[in-house]
Amino acid sequence: RIKVERQSAKKLPARVDVMLLGFRNDRLVEIELIYDALYAREKSVDELASDLALIYGEPKRGEDRFWWNDGKTVLRALSVSVPALDKEGQPSSELRTGLQLINAALFHPREA
């Protein structure tokens, strides 16, 4: 996987903090967008999934993840744990809103 962070990118989509690109056999098979902390506070995964449901129909659901599968590509809205510092400056983690596109052949719903 290749990790592209906002500070090292020329341009990323609005409100995206990190973009992960997954390859298999030199082909792009996965794109994951992790939104910034402010966006995650403003729009939960449930709210993002509700917005996407208006376009793609009712999603399948597993815990805090929602997904749509058209047979070729899977679109997934999920919570992503990212490293952060707590109020005392100690290493911690926080949940962020994420959006992922995956080649359907590589998607396994039990991992959803």
C-alpha positions in Angstrom: 0.0 0.0 0.0 1.1 3.5 -0.7 0.2 6.2 1.8 -0.3 9.8 0.6 -0.7 12.4 3.3 -2.1 15.8 2.8 1.2 17.6 3.6 3.1 15.6 1.0 0.5 15.7 -1.8 0.1 18.4 -4.4 -3.6 18.1 -4.1 -6.1 15.7 -2.4 -9.9 15.8 -2.4 -11.4 18.4 0.0 -11.3 17.3 3.7 -9.2 14.2 2.9 -6.3 13.9 5.3 -4.8 10.6 4.0 -5.2 8.5 0.8 -4.1 4.9 0.7 -3.6 3.1 -2.6 -3.5 -0.7 -2.7 -1.9 -2.6 -5.6 -1.9 -6.2 -6.7 0.2 -7.4 -9.6 1.0 -3.8 -10.5 -2.7 -2.9 -10.7 -4.6 -0.4 -8.6 -7.2 -2.5 -6.7 -8.0 -0.3 -3.7 -8.4 3.4 -2.9 -9.1 4.4 0.7 -9.7 8.0 1.8 -9.5 9.0 5.4 -11.1 12.3 6.2 -9.7 14.9 8.5 -10.7 15.1 12.2 -13.0 18.1 11.7 -14.9 16.2 8.9 -15.2 13.1 11.1 -16.7 15.2 13.9 -19.1 16.8 11.5 -20.2 13.7 9.6 -20.2 10.3 11.2 -20.0 7.1 9.2 -23.7 6.6 9.7 -24.4 10.0 8.2 -22.0 9.4 5.2 -23.7 6.0 4.6 -27.2 7.7 4.7 -26.0 10.2 2.1 -24.5 7.5 -0.1 -27.7 5.4 0.2 -29.6 8.2 -1.6 -27.4 7.5 -4.6 -26.6 3.8 -4.4 -29.5 2.4 -2.5 -29.7 0.6 0.8 -26.3 -0.7 1.9 -25.3 -3.9 3.5 -24.0 -3.4 7.0 -21.5 -5.0 9.4 -20.8 -3.3 12.8 -19.6 0.3 11.9 -19.2 -0.4 8.2 -21.6 0.0 5.3 -21.0 -1.3 1.8 -22.4 -1.5 -1.7 -21.3 -4.0 -4.3 -22.1 -3.8 -8.0 -20.2 -7.0 -8.9 -17.1 -5.2 -10.1 -16.4 -2.6 -7.3 -17.2 -2.4 -3.7 -17.8 1.1 -2.1 -17.4 1.0 1.6 -18.0 3.7 4.3 -16.2 2.9 7.6 -14.6 4.1 10.7 -10.8 4.1 10.6 -8.6 4.2 13.7 -5.7 6.6 13.2 -2.8 7.4 15.5 -3.2 10.6 17.5 -2.1 12.3 20.7 -4.4 12.5 23.8 -4.9 15.7 25.8 -1.7 15.0 27.8 0.3 14.5 24.6 0.5 10.7 25.0 0.2 8.4 22.0 -3.4 7.3 21.4 -5.8 6.8 18.5 -9.0 8.4 17.2 -11.8 7.2 14.9 -12.1 9.0 11.6 -14.6 8.7 8.8 -13.3 6.7 5.8 -14.4 5.8 2.3 -13.0 2.9 0.4 -13.2 1.6 -3.2 -12.1 -2.0 -3.6 -12.0 -4.5 -6.5 -15.0 -6.8 -5.8 -12.9 -9.9 -6.5 -10.8 -9.0 -3.5 -13.6 -8.1 -1.2 -14.6 -10.6 1.6 -17.8 -9.6 3.4 -16.7 -11.2 6.6 -14.0 -8.5 6.7 -16.5 -5.8 6.0 
